[in-house]
């Protein structure tokens, strides 16, 4: 069966219809993605996929213990699935747990810790999963690029497209939250608020104390890495706050960028620097292949079947659950969402770009600090008594240390064993 030929207009219409399909009234689910590093508990070095005890063996053991293989290339297991949740591997071997969506933070907590327990069952006693924004010891050149065809193509494309592109792929780890929208109007509001708050969210959950084996100088290293990663597809989408940004605007944003690689009629094609709009002129696509285009851009706030908020670093447990609590308290409270939407109407792209520049420079900004405090207090006020407990430790870190990066560096300098316990993903008290 031959794929469909699209021009710019029909492509935009098709993507808009896709977004509209997933606009479901009344749903308030949170989709969580937690990325981790597989480390030696004593030295904190990172494991390579192919070495003894590496991620290849870990994935095979999990498959033997009841996880279904979702992705395998040339005998290498790269993705697993069970009960709607997945375990996948990022280019440098980062272990990503993507949970089936939940409404309750407690349900997210239980589901996450249950998977963590399953992973520890197949790890050696000297291995840990760590919540931290960048490898603490190992440098990226020491790690094999994951044996996934798509990653190899992306790695080659990124050469010359940003100072830190390969650091992003092989070195970083994040905590990401996906939220629902129930109409294009609701999307416009949430997308605008998420972009308005993006510098504050990035700063609040800055947890990258190391870069290439040494202490980072200043804060927000992961934000700096993204600012030097093919910037045309990263950070702020132009127009996100300067105009009313809807579904068609997002589709046109995709058209103006090189997709890097395409699935066209079942084949994977390296499109290099050709824009998607140009690719439409000589490639045909099955409808199902259009969704792939949404995953080949990496802005702070991304649209797929949901709105994806991508700024927070990987964090230790239970701080990483605080990310879910903050997003729920802001975006699923009509009162709080409306407050920040109205605040956002007085700013445009320039304000966000200015704040992102301050993050890169590690410059303290009174306005941004006040916004972080305000976000936390508003979210705490919107959550249940149980769920607000996940945010109180975040508030304490902000008030006492200023950032998780500062807290982690101070802890490491004072007591390396305490630092190892801090970053190890484990139930509190264990």
Buried (B, 14 or more C-beta within 10 A) or exposed (E): EEBBEBEBEEBBBBBBEBBEEBBEEEBEBBBBBBBBBBBBBEEBBBBBBBEEBBBBBBBBBBBEEEBEBBBEBEEBBBBBBBEEBBBBBBBBBBBBBBBBBBBBBBBBBEBBBEBBEBBBEBBBEEBBBBBBBBBBBBBBEBBBBBBBEBBBBBBEBBEEBBEBBBBBBBBBBBBBBBBBBBEBEBBBBBBBBBBBBBBBBBBBBBBBBBBBEEBBEBBBBBBBBBBBBBEEBBBBBBBBBEEEBBBBBBBBBBBEBBBBBBBBBEEEBBBEEBBBBEBBEEBEBBEEBBEBBBEBBBBBBBBBBBBBBBBBBBBBBBBBBBBBBBBBBBBBBEEBBEBBBEBBEEBBBEBBBBBBEBBBEBEEBEEBBEBBBBBBEBBBEBBEEEBBBBBEBBBEBBEEBBBBBBBBBEBBEEEEEEBBBBBBBBEEEE
